[in-house]
């Protein structure tokens, strides 16, 4: 089924990379990048599931270039695929480009999130249009 990702929830926010988030060499430390990305995936999936979610998997994490300390980064997360109780969330981190051009992602990743009940058991996600499988790998 072909559908637009615009009908699915998205999470977007900005964050500044502070000295405590940097590695010994200066740029954003990879583990801190994963924490930021995990938070974005969680927010996006929670909004879509309209309830609690847990992370089942994080993969395809790619670091294309360093993100310098002091950078303002744009974080974007969107639902790429929805199963019965699972959601695949694509997250991108891009240093903000003050020229107004679209910033190229410096870090991308894919997260599988599962909708759960109050006991941690999987529950169905509300039905929505979902993108075609070829949209899973931007």
N, CA, C and O atoms as a GROMACS GRO file, in nm:
protein
  552
    1UNK      N    1   0.085  -0.118   0.000
    1UNK     CA    2   0.000   0.000   0.000
    1UNK      C    3   0.089   0.124   0.000
    1UNK      O    4   0.179   0.134   0.084
    2UNK      N    5   0.067   0.215  -0.090
    2UNK     CA    6   0.145   0.339  -0.100
    2UNK      C    7   0.072   0.448  -0.022
    2UNK      O    8  -0.048   0.466  -0.038
    3UNK      N    9   0.145   0.521   0.061
    3UNK     CA   10   0.085   0.630   0.136
    3UNK      C   11   0.192   0.734   0.164
    3UNK      O   12   0.311   0.708   0.154
    4UNK      N   13   0.147   0.853   0.199
    4UNK     CA   14   0.239   0.962   0.229
    4UNK      C   15   0.280   0.955   0.375
    4UNK      O   16   0.196   0.927   0.462
    5UNK      N   17   0.407   0.980   0.404
    5UNK     CA   18   0.452   0.983   0.543
    5UNK      C   19   0.398   1.105   0.615
    5UNK      O   20   0.405   1.112   0.738
    6UNK      N   21   0.343   1.202   0.543
    6UNK     CA   22   0.294   1.323   0.608
    6UNK      C   23   0.173   1.294   0.695
    6UNK      O   24   0.142   1.374   0.784
    7UNK      N   25   0.102   1.182   0.673
    7UNK     CA   26  -0.015   1.150   0.754
    7UNK      C   27   0.025   1.081   0.884
    7UNK      O   28  -0.059   1.061   0.972
    8UNK      N   29   0.151   1.045   0.899
    8UNK     CA   30   0.198   0.978   1.018
    8UNK      C   31   0.270   1.076   1.109
    8UNK      O   32   0.329   1.174   1.062
    9UNK      N   33   0.267   1.050   1.241
    9UNK     CA   34   0.330   1.142   1.335
    9UNK      C   35   0.479   1.161   1.310
    9UNK      O   36   0.549   1.074   1.258
   10UNK      N   37   0.522   1.277   1.349
   10UNK     CA   38   0.660   1.317   1.338
   10UNK      C   39   0.698   1.385   1.468
   10UNK      O   40   0.613   1.442   1.536
   11UNK      N   41   0.823   1.378   1.503
   11UNK     CA   42   0.874   1.455   1.616
   11UNK      C   43   0.992   1.536   1.564
   11UNK      O   44   1.083   1.481   1.502
   12UNK      N   45   0.990   1.665   1.590
   12UNK     CA   46   1.100   1.752   1.549
   12UNK      C   47   1.135   1.843   1.665
   12UNK      O   48   1.047   1.901   1.729
   13UNK      N   49   1.263   1.856   1.692
   13UNK     CA   50   1.306   1.952   1.793
   13UNK      C   51   1.450   1.992   1.768
   13UNK      O   52   1.521   1.931   1.689
   14UNK      N   53   1.492   2.096   1.838
   14UNK     CA   54   1.629   2.148   1.827
   14UNK      C   55   1.700   2.127   1.960
   14UNK      O   56   1.639   2.127   2.066
   15UNK      N   57   1.830   2.109   1.951
   15UNK     CA   58   1.911   2.094   2.071
   15UNK      C   59   2.050   2.151   2.042
   15UNK      O   60   2.098   2.144   1.928
   16UNK      N   61   2.113   2.207   2.144
   16UNK     CA   62   2.249   2.256   2.129
   16UNK      C   63   2.344   2.154   2.190
   16UNK      O   64   2.318   2.101   2.298
   17UNK      N   65   2.454   2.126   2.121
   17UNK     CA   66   2.553   2.032   2.170
   17UNK      C   67   2.645   2.104   2.268
   17UNK      O   68   2.722   2.192   2.230
   18UNK      N   69   2.636   2.065   2.394
   18UNK     CA   70   2.713   2.126   2.501
   18UNK      C   71   2.842   2.047   2.527
   18UNK      O   72   2.857   1.935   2.479
   19UNK      N   73   2.932   2.107   2.603
   19UNK     CA   74   3.062   2.044   2.628
   19UNK      C   75   3.049   1.906   2.693
   19UNK      O   76   3.128   1.817   2.663
   20UNK      N   77   2.951   1.888   2.782
   20UNK     CA   78   2.936   1.757   2.848
   20UNK      C   79   2.884   1.648   2.753
   20UNK      O   80   2.886   1.530   2.788
   21UNK      N   81   2.838   1.686   2.634
   21UNK     CA   82   2.792   1.589   2.534
   21UNK      C   83   2.902   1.555   2.433
   21UNK      O   84   2.884   1.468   2.348
   22UNK      N   85   3.015   1.623   2.444
   22UNK     CA   86   3.123   1.606   2.346
   22UNK      C   87   3.220   1.496   2.390
   22UNK      O   88   3.231   1.464   2.508
   23UNK      N   89   3.288   1.440   2.292
   23UNK     CA   90   3.392   1.341   2.319
   23UNK      C   91   3.520   1.413   2.358
   23UNK      O   92   3.526   1.536   2.357
   24UNK      N   93   3.623   1.336   2.390
   24UNK     CA   94   3.753   1.394   2.425
   24UNK      C   95   3.814   1.470   2.307
   24UNK      O   96   3.901   1.555   2.326
   25UNK      N   97   3.769   1.440   2.185
   25UNK     CA   98   3.822   1.505   2.065
   25UNK      C   99   3.741   1.628   2.023
   25UNK      O  100   3.781   1.699   1.931
   26UNK      N  101   3.628   1.653   2.090
   26UNK     CA  102   3.552   1.773   2.061
   26UNK      C  103   3.412   1.757   2.006
   26UNK      O  104   3.322   1.827   2.052
   27UNK      N  105   3.387   1.667   1.908
   27UNK     CA  106   3.252   1.657   1.853
   27UNK      C  107   3.157   1.577   1.943
   27UNK      O  108   3.200   1.519   2.043
   28UNK      N  109   3.030   1.576   1.907
   28UNK     CA  110   2.927   1.501   1.979
   28UNK      C  111   2.971   1.356   1.996
   28UNK      O  112   3.008   1.289   1.900
   29UNK      N  113   2.966   1.308   2.120
   29UNK     CA  114   3.002   1.170   2.153
   29UNK      C  115   2.891   1.078   2.101
   29UNK      O  116   2.773   1.106   2.119
   30UNK      N  117   2.930   0.968   2.037
   30UNK     CA  118   2.834   0.878   1.973
   30UNK      C  119   2.725   0.828   2.065
   30UNK      O  120   2.609   0.820   2.025
   31UNK      N  121   2.760   0.792   2.189
   31UNK     CA  122   2.661   0.743   2.283
   31UNK      C  123   2.558   0.851   2.316
   31UNK      O  124   2.439   0.820   2.333
   32UNK      N  125   2.601   0.976   2.325
   32UNK     CA  126   2.507   1.086   2.348
   32UNK      C  127   2.416   1.108   2.228
   32UNK      O  128   2.299   1.142   2.244
   33UNK      N  129   2.470   1.088   2.107
   33UNK     CA  130   2.386   1.098   1.987
   33UNK      C  131   2.277   0.991   1.991
   33UNK      O  132   2.162   1.019   1.956
   34UNK      N  133   2.314   0.870   2.032
   34UNK     CA  134   2.214   0.762   2.042
   34UNK      C  135   2.107   0.793   2.145
   34UNK      O  136   1.990   0.759   2.125
   35UNK      N  137   2.145   0.857   2.255
   35UNK     CA  138   2.047   0.895   2.357
   35UNK      C  139   1.947   0.997   2.300
   35UNK      O  140   1.826   0.984   2.322
   36UNK      N  141   1.997   1.095   2.228
   36UNK     CA  142   1.910   1.196   2.166
   36UNK      C  143   1.817   1.129   2.065
   36UNK      O  144   1.697   1.158   2.062
   37UNK      N  145   1.872   1.040   1.984
   37UNK     CA  146   1.792   0.972   1.881
   37UNK      C  147   1.688   0.880   1.944
   37UNK      O  148   1.574   0.872   1.895
   38UNK      N  149   1.725   0.810   2.050
   38UNK     CA  150   1.630   0.723   2.119
   38UNK      C  151   1.513   0.801   2.177
   38UNK      O  152   1.399   0.756   2.172
   39UNK      N  153   1.542   0.919   2.231
   39UNK     CA  154   1.437   1.004   2.286
   39UNK      C  155   1.342   1.049   2.175
   39UNK      O  156   1.220   1.048   2.194
   40UNK      N  157   1.396   1.086   2.061
   40UNK     CA  158   1.312   1.129   1.948
   40UNK      C  159   1.225   1.014   1.898
   40UNK      O  160   1.107   1.033   1.869
   41UNK      N  161   1.283   0.894   1.888
   41UNK     CA  162   1.206   0.776   1.845
   41UNK      C  163   1.093   0.747   1.944
   41UNK      O  164   0.981   0.715   1.903
   42UNK      N  165   1.123   0.758   2.072
   42UNK     CA  166   1.024   0.734   2.176
   42UNK      C  167   0.908   0.833   2.167
   42UNK      O  168   0.791   0.794   2.173
   43UNK      N  169   0.939   0.961   2.152
   43UNK     CA  170   0.834   1.064   2.142
   43UNK      C  171   0.747   1.040   2.019
   43UNK      O  172   0.624   1.044   2.029
   44UNK      N  173   0.809   1.015   1.906
   44UNK     CA  174   0.736   0.993   1.781
   44UNK      C  175   0.644   0.871   1.792
   44UNK      O  176   0.527   0.878   1.756
   45UNK      N  177   0.697   0.760   1.842
   45UNK     CA  178   0.619   0.636   1.852
   45UNK      C  179   0.508   0.648   1.957
   45UNK      O  180   0.399   0.596   1.936
   46UNK      N  181   0.536   0.716   2.068
   46UNK     CA  182   0.434   0.736   2.171
   46UNK      C  183   0.317   0.816   2.117
   46UNK      O  184   0.201   0.783   2.144
   47UNK      N  185   0.346   0.920   2.041
   47UNK     CA  186   0.238   1.000   1.980
   47UNK      C  187   0.157   0.917   1.884
   47UNK      O  188   0.034   0.928   1.880
   48UNK      N  189   0.224   0.833   1.806
   48UNK     CA  190   0.154   0.751   1.707
   48UNK      C  191   0.070   0.642   1.773
   48UNK      O  192  -0.044   0.619   1.733
   49UNK      N  193   0.126   0.576   1.874
   49UNK     CA  194   0.055   0.467   1.942
   49UNK      C  195  -0.050   0.518   2.040
   49UNK      O  196  -0.138   0.443   2.083
   50UNK      N  197  -0.041   0.646   2.074
   50UNK     CA  198  -0.131   0.707   2.172
   50UNK      C  199  -0.125   0.632   2.306
   50UNK      O  200  -0.226   0.615   2.374
   51UNK      N  201  -0.005   0.589   2.340
   51UNK     CA  202   0.014   0.516   2.465
   51UNK      C  203   0.160   0.479   2.481
   51UNK      O  204   0.244   0.519   2.401
   52UNK      N  205   0.191   0.402   2.586
   52UNK     CA  206   0.330   0.368   2.614
   52UNK      C  207   0.394   0.280   2.508
   52UNK      O  208   0.328   0.198   2.444
   53UNK      N  209   0.524   0.299   2.490
   53UNK     CA  210   0.602   0.218   2.396
   53UNK      C  211   0.734   0.181   2.462
   53UNK      O  212   0.778   0.244   2.558
   54UNK      N  213   0.796   0.076   2.409
   54UNK     CA  214   0.931   0.038   2.450
   54UNK      C  215   1.016   0.021   2.325
   54UNK      O  216   0.964  -0.005   2.216
   55UNK      N  217   1.147   0.037   2.341
   55UNK     CA  218   1.238   0.017   2.228
   55UNK      C  219   1.277  -0.130   2.222
   55UNK      O  220   1.321  -0.188   2.321
   56UNK      N  221   1.261  -0.190   2.104
   56UNK     CA  222   1.297  -0.330   2.084
   56UNK      C  223   1.429  -0.344   2.010
   56UNK      O  224   1.499  -0.444   2.025
   57UNK      N  225   1.463  -0.244   1.929
   57UNK     CA  226   1.581  -0.257   1.844
   57UNK      C  227   1.626  -0.120   1.796
   57UNK      O  228   1.544  -0.032   1.769
   58UNK      N  229   1.756  -0.103   1.786
   58UNK     CA  230   1.814   0.015   1.722
   58UNK      C  231   1.919  -0.039   1.625
   58UNK      O  232   2.009  -0.112   1.665
   59UNK      N  233   1.907  -0.002   1.497
   59UNK     CA  234   2.005  -0.050   1.400
   59UNK      C  235   2.023   0.051   1.288
   59UNK      O  236   1.959   0.157   1.285
   60UNK      N  237   2.110   0.016   1.198
   60UNK     CA  238   2.141   0.103   1.083
   60UNK      C  239   2.182   0.243   1.128
   60UNK      O  240   2.150   0.342   1.061
   61UNK      N  241   2.251   0.252   1.240
   61UNK     CA  242   2.300   0.381   1.288
   61UNK      C  243   2.422   0.417   1.204
   61UNK      O  244   2.519   0.341   1.198
   62UNK      N  245   2.416   0.532   1.139
   62UNK     CA  246   2.527   0.574   1.053
   62UNK      C  247   2.572   0.715   1.092
   62UNK      O  248   2.491   0.807   1.103
   63UNK      N  249   2.702   0.728   1.113
   63UNK     CA  250   2.764   0.857   1.145
   63UNK      C  251   2.836   0.903   1.019
   63UNK      O  252   2.942   0.849   0.984
   64UNK      N  253   2.780   1.002   0.951
   64UNK     CA  254   2.837   1.049   0.824
   64UNK      C  255   2.948   1.152   0.843
   64UNK      O  256   3.042   1.157   0.765
   65UNK      N  257   2.935   1.234   0.947
   65UNK     CA  258   3.038   1.334   0.974
   65UNK      C  259   3.024   1.381   1.119
   65UNK      O  260   2.917   1.364   1.179
   66UNK      N  261   3.129   1.439   1.177
   66UNK     CA  262   3.122   1.485   1.316
   66UNK      C  263   3.025   1.601   1.332
   66UNK      O  264   3.004   1.680   1.240
   67UNK      N  265   2.968   1.610   1.451
   67UNK     CA  266   2.881   1.722   1.487
   67UNK      C  267   2.957   1.801   1.594
   67UNK      O  268   2.970   1.755   1.707
   68UNK      N  269   3.007   1.920   1.559
   68UNK     CA  270   3.092   1.996   1.652
   68UNK      C  271   3.018   2.042   1.778
   68UNK      O  272   2.898   2.070   1.776
   69UNK      N  273   3.093   2.049   1.886
   69UNK     CA  274   3.041   2.107   2.010
   69UNK      C  275   2.997   2.250   1.980
   69UNK      O  276   3.064   2.321   1.905
   70UNK      N  277   2.885   2.292   2.037
   70UNK     CA  278   2.831   2.425   2.012
   70UNK      C  279   2.732   2.430   1.898
   70UNK      O  280   2.665   2.531   1.878
   71UNK      N  281   2.723   2.322   1.822
   71UNK     CA  282   2.628   2.318   1.709
   71UNK      C  283   2.485   2.313   1.761
   71UNK      O  284   2.456   2.254   1.865
   72UNK      N  285   2.396   2.376   1.687
   72UNK     CA  286   2.253   2.358   1.709
   72UNK      C  287   2.211   2.251   1.609
   72UNK      O  288   2.233   2.264   1.489
   73UNK      N  289   2.151   2.144   1.661
   73UNK     CA  290   2.112   2.034   1.574
   73UNK      C  291   1.960   2.025   1.563
   73UNK      O  292   1.888   2.051   1.659
   74UNK      N  293   1.915   1.988   1.445
   74UNK     CA  294   1.773   1.959   1.422
   74UNK      C  295   1.758   1.808   1.427
   74UNK      O  296   1.829   1.735   1.358
   75UNK      N  297   1.664   1.762   1.510
   75UNK     CA  298   1.637   1.620   1.522
   75UNK      C  299   1.498   1.595   1.464
   75UNK      O  300   1.402   1.662   1.501
   76UNK      N  301   1.489   1.499   1.371
   76UNK     CA  302   1.362   1.467   1.308
   76UNK      C  303   1.340   1.317   1.316
   76UNK      O  304   1.427   1.238   1.278
   77UNK      N  305   1.224   1.278   1.366
   77UNK     CA  306   1.188   1.136   1.373
   77UNK      C  307   1.053   1.119   1.305
   77UNK      O  308   0.962   1.199   1.326
   78UNK      N  309   1.040   1.014   1.224
   78UNK     CA  310   0.911   0.986   1.161
   78UNK      C  311   0.888   0.836   1.151
   78UNK      O  312   0.982   0.757   1.142
   79UNK      N  313   0.760   0.799   1.152
   79UNK     CA  314   0.721   0.659   1.139
   79UNK      C  315   0.741   0.620   0.993
   79UNK      O  316   0.685   0.682   0.903
   80UNK      N  317   0.820   0.516   0.971
   80UNK     CA  318   0.844   0.467   0.835
   80UNK      C  319   0.761   0.344   0.804
   80UNK      O  320   0.728   0.318   0.688
   81UNK      N  321   0.726   0.268   0.907
   81UNK     CA  322   0.647   0.146   0.887
   81UNK      C  323   0.574   0.114   1.015
   81UNK      O  324   0.625   0.138   1.125
   82UNK      N  325   0.454   0.059   1.001
   82UNK     CA  326   0.376   0.018   1.117
   82UNK      C  327   0.332  -0.126   1.101
   82UNK      O  328   0.276  -0.164   0.998
   83UNK      N  329   0.358  -0.207   1.203
   83UNK     CA  330   0.307  -0.343   1.208
   83UNK      C  331   0.187  -0.346   1.301
   83UNK      O  332   0.125  -0.243   1.326
   84UNK      N  333   0.154  -0.464   1.351
   84UNK     CA  334   0.038  -0.474   1.441
   84UNK      C  335   0.064  -0.400   1.572
   84UNK      O  336  -0.020  -0.321   1.616
   85UNK      N  337   0.179  -0.425   1.634
   85UNK     CA  338   0.213  -0.354   1.758
   85UNK      C  339   0.347  -0.281   1.748
   85UNK      O  340   0.387  -0.210   1.840
   86UNK      N  341   0.414  -0.298   1.635
   86UNK     CA  342   0.547  -0.238   1.618
   86UNK      C  343   0.543  -0.119   1.524
   86UNK      O  344   0.455  -0.106   1.439
   87UNK      N  345   0.642  -0.033   1.541
   87UNK     CA  346   0.660   0.083   1.454
   87UNK      C  347   0.807   0.098   1.426
   87UNK      O  348   0.889   0.089   1.518
   88UNK      N  349   0.843   0.120   1.301
   88UNK     CA  350   0.980   0.151   1.265
   88UNK      C  351   0.991   0.302   1.254
   88UNK      O  352   0.917   0.366   1.178
   89UNK      N  353   1.082   0.359   1.331
   89UNK     CA  354   1.100   0.504   1.336
   89UNK      C  355   1.239   0.537   1.280
   89UNK      O  356   1.339   0.483   1.326
   90UNK      N  357   1.242   0.626   1.182
   90UNK     CA  358   1.368   0.675   1.126
   90UNK      C  359   1.400   0.808   1.195
   90UNK      O  360   1.315   0.897   1.202
   91UNK      N  361   1.522   0.820   1.244
   91UNK     CA  362   1.564   0.942   1.314
   91UNK      C  363   1.687   0.999   1.243
   91UNK      O  364   1.779   0.926   1.206
   92UNK      N  365   1.686   1.130   1.225
   92UNK     CA  366   1.798   1.202   1.162
   92UNK      C  367   1.843   1.316   1.252
   92UNK      O  368   1.760   1.385   1.312
   93UNK      N  369   1.973   1.334   1.261
   93UNK     CA  370   2.031   1.450   1.329
   93UNK      C  371   2.107   1.529   1.224
   93UNK      O  372   2.194   1.476   1.156
   94UNK      N  373   2.073   1.657   1.212
   94UNK     CA  374   2.140   1.743   1.115
   94UNK      C  375   2.178   1.874   1.182
   94UNK      O  376   2.093   1.941   1.241
   95UNK      N  377   2.306   1.912   1.176
   95UNK     CA  378   2.344   2.044   1.226
   95UNK      C  379   2.264   2.151   1.151
   95UNK      O  380   2.252   2.146   1.029
   96UNK      N  381   2.210   2.247   1.226
   96UNK     CA  382   2.126   2.350   1.165
   96UNK      C  383   2.209   2.435   1.070
   96UNK      O  384   2.320   2.476   1.101
   97UNK      N  385   2.152   2.460   0.953
   97UNK     CA  386   2.216   2.542   0.851
   97UNK      C  387   2.152   2.680   0.856
   97UNK      O  388   2.035   2.696   0.821
   98UNK      N  389   2.227   2.779   0.898
   98UNK     CA  390   2.173   2.915   0.914
   98UNK      C  391   2.144   2.985   0.782
   98UNK      O  392   2.089   3.095   0.782
   99UNK      N  393   2.181   2.923   0.669
   99UNK     CA  394   2.156   2.986   0.539
   99UNK      C  395   2.014   2.961   0.490
   99UNK      O  396   1.972   3.019   0.390
  100UNK      N  397   1.940   2.875   0.560
  100UNK     CA  398   1.803   2.847   0.519
  100UNK      C  399   1.790   2.725   0.429
  100UNK      O  400   1.679   2.681   0.400
  101UNK      N  401   1.903   2.670   0.386
  101UNK     CA  402   1.898   2.548   0.305
  101UNK      C  403   1.866   2.429   0.395
  101UNK      O  404   1.891   2.433   0.516
  102UNK      N  405   1.810   2.323   0.336
  102UNK     CA  406   1.787   2.201   0.413
  102UNK      C  407   1.921   2.145   0.457
  102UNK      O  408   2.012   2.129   0.376
  103UNK      N  409   1.933   2.116   0.585
  103UNK     CA  410   2.057   2.060   0.638
  103UNK      C  411   2.065   1.912   0.602
  103UNK      O  412   1.966   1.840   0.608
  104UNK      N  413   2.184   1.868   0.565
  104UNK     CA  414   2.207   1.728   0.534
  104UNK      C  415   2.230   1.653   0.665
  104UNK      O  416   2.309   1.698   0.748
  105UNK      N  417   2.163   1.539   0.685
  105UNK     CA  418   2.183   1.465   0.810
  105UNK      C  419   2.329   1.424   0.831
  105UNK      O  420   2.397   1.380   0.739
  106UNK      N  421   2.375   1.440   0.955
  106UNK     CA  422   2.509   1.396   0.994
  106UNK      C  423   2.502   1.256   1.054
  106UNK      O  424   2.599   1.180   1.048
  107UNK      N  425   2.387   1.223   1.113
  107UNK     CA  426   2.368   1.093   1.178
  107UNK      C  427   2.225   1.047   1.148
  107UNK      O  428   2.131   1.126   1.157
  108UNK      N  429   2.209   0.920   1.113
  108UNK     CA  430   2.076   0.863   1.092
  108UNK      C  431   2.068   0.728   1.162
  108UNK      O  432   2.170   0.664   1.188
  109UNK      N  433   1.947   0.686   1.193
  109UNK     CA  434   1.928   0.556   1.255
  109UNK      C  435   1.785   0.509   1.244
  109UNK      O  436   1.694   0.587   1.216
  110UNK      N  437   1.768   0.380   1.266
  110UNK     CA  438   1.636   0.317   1.258
  110UNK      C  439   1.608   0.249   1.392
  110UNK      O  440   1.693   0.178   1.446
  111UNK      N  441   1.489   0.273   1.445
  111UNK     CA  442   1.450   0.221   1.576
  111UNK      C  443   1.318   0.146   1.564
  111UNK      O  444   1.224   0.195   1.502
  112UNK      N  445   1.311   0.027   1.624
  112UNK     CA  446   1.185  -0.046   1.629
  112UNK      C  447   1.125  -0.025   1.768
  112UNK      O  448   1.186  -0.058   1.869
  113UNK      N  449   1.006   0.030   1.769
  113UNK     CA  450   0.936   0.058   1.893
  113UNK      C  451   0.811  -0.029   1.899
  113UNK      O  452   0.747  -0.054   1.796
  114UNK      N  453   0.775  -0.076   2.019
  114UNK     CA  454   0.661  -0.163   2.039
  114UNK      C  455   0.562  -0.095   2.133
  114UNK      O  456   0.601  -0.049   2.241
  115UNK      N  457   0.435  -0.089   2.093
  115UNK     CA  458   0.329  -0.037   2.180
  115UNK      C  459   0.299  -0.143   2.286
  115UNK      O  460   0.285  -0.261   2.254
  116UNK      N  461   0.290  -0.100   2.412
  116UNK     CA  462   0.267  -0.194   2.522
  116UNK      C  463   0.156  -0.144   2.615
  116UNK      O  464   0.123  -0.026   2.618
  117UNK      N  465   0.100  -0.240   2.692
  117UNK     CA  466   0.003  -0.203   2.795
  117UNK      C  467   0.077  -0.175   2.926
  117UNK      O  468   0.200  -0.173   2.929
  118UNK      N  469   0.002  -0.154   3.033
  118UNK     CA  470   0.065  -0.119   3.161
  118UNK      C  471   0.145  -0.233   3.223
  118UNK      O  472   0.219  -0.212   3.320
  119UNK      N  473   0.132  -0.354   3.168
  119UNK     CA  474   0.210  -0.469   3.216
  119UNK      C  475   0.327  -0.501   3.123
  119UNK      O  476   0.400  -0.597   3.146
  120UNK      N  477   0.344  -0.419   3.019
  120UNK     CA  478   0.454  -0.439   2.926
  120UNK      C  479   0.428  -0.538   2.815
  120UNK      O  480   0.520  -0.578   2.745
  121UNK      N  481   0.303  -0.578   2.798
  121UNK     CA  482   0.266  -0.670   2.690
  121UNK      C  483   0.232  -0.592   2.564
  121UNK      O  484   0.170  -0.486   2.572
  122UNK      N  485   0.271  -0.643   2.446
  122UNK     CA  486   0.240  -0.574   2.320
  122UNK      C  487   0.089  -0.556   2.301
  122UNK      O  488   0.010  -0.645   2.332
  123UNK      N  489   0.053  -0.439   2.248
  123UNK     CA  490  -0.087  -0.409   2.215
  123UNK      C  491  -0.092  -0.353   2.073
  123UNK      O  492   0.007  -0.298   2.026
  124UNK      N  493  -0.206  -0.366   2.006
  124UNK     CA  494  -0.217  -0.314   1.869
  124UNK      C  495  -0.200  -0.162   1.864
  124UNK      O  496  -0.242  -0.089   1.953
  125UNK      N  497  -0.137  -0.118   1.757
  125UNK     CA  498  -0.123   0.025   1.728
  125UNK      C  499  -0.245   0.066   1.647
  125UNK      O  500  -0.290  -0.010   1.562
  126UNK      N  501  -0.300   0.186   1.672
  126UNK     CA  502  -0.413   0.231   1.589
  126UNK      C  503  -0.379   0.224   1.441
  126UNK      O  504  -0.267   0.257   1.401
  127UNK      N  505  -0.475   0.182   1.360
  127UNK     CA  506  -0.454   0.166   1.216
  127UNK      C  507  -0.436   0.303   1.152
  127UNK      O  508  -0.507   0.398   1.184
  128UNK      N  509  -0.340   0.311   1.059
  128UNK     CA  510  -0.318   0.434   0.982
  128UNK      C  511  -0.259   0.395   0.848
  128UNK      O  512  -0.220   0.281   0.826
  129UNK      N  513  -0.253   0.492   0.759
  129UNK     CA  514  -0.185   0.469   0.632
  129UNK      C  515  -0.038   0.447   0.665
  129UNK      O  516   0.016   0.508   0.757
  130UNK      N  517   0.025   0.361   0.591
  130UNK     CA  518   0.167   0.339   0.613
  130UNK      C  519   0.242   0.348   0.482
  130UNK      O  520   0.188   0.314   0.376
  131UNK      N  521   0.367   0.394   0.488
  131UNK     CA  522   0.445   0.407   0.366
  131UNK      C  523   0.482   0.271   0.308
  131UNK      O  524   0.480   0.169   0.377
  132UNK      N  525   0.513   0.272   0.182
  132UNK     CA  526   0.559   0.150   0.115
  132UNK      C  527   0.693   0.108   0.173
  132UNK      O  528   0.766   0.192   0.227
  133UNK      N  529   0.727  -0.020   0.161
  133UNK     CA  530   0.851  -0.072   0.218
  133UNK      C  531   0.974  -0.001   0.165
  133UNK      O  532   1.074   0.011   0.237
  134UNK      N  533   0.970   0.046   0.041
  134UNK     CA  534   1.089   0.112  -0.014
  134UNK      C  535   1.119   0.244   0.055
  134UNK      O  536   1.229   0.297   0.038
  135UNK      N  537   1.026   0.297   0.133
  135UNK     CA  538   1.050   0.420   0.207
  135UNK      C  539   1.123   0.394   0.338
  135UNK      O  540   1.158   0.489   0.409
  136UNK      N  541   1.148   0.267   0.373
  136UNK     CA  542   1.214   0.235   0.499
  136UNK      C  543   1.360   0.279   0.501
  136UNK      O  544   1.413   0.308   0.609
  137UNK      N  545   1.424   0.285   0.388
  137UNK     CA  546   1.565   0.321   0.382
  137UNK      C  547   1.581   0.451   0.304
  137UNK      O  548   1.596   0.450   0.182
  138UNK      N  549   1.578   0.566   0.379
  138UNK     CA  550   1.585   0.696   0.311
  138UNK      C  551   1.715   0.716   0.237
  138UNK      O  552   1.735   0.821   0.175
   0.00000   0.00000   0.00000
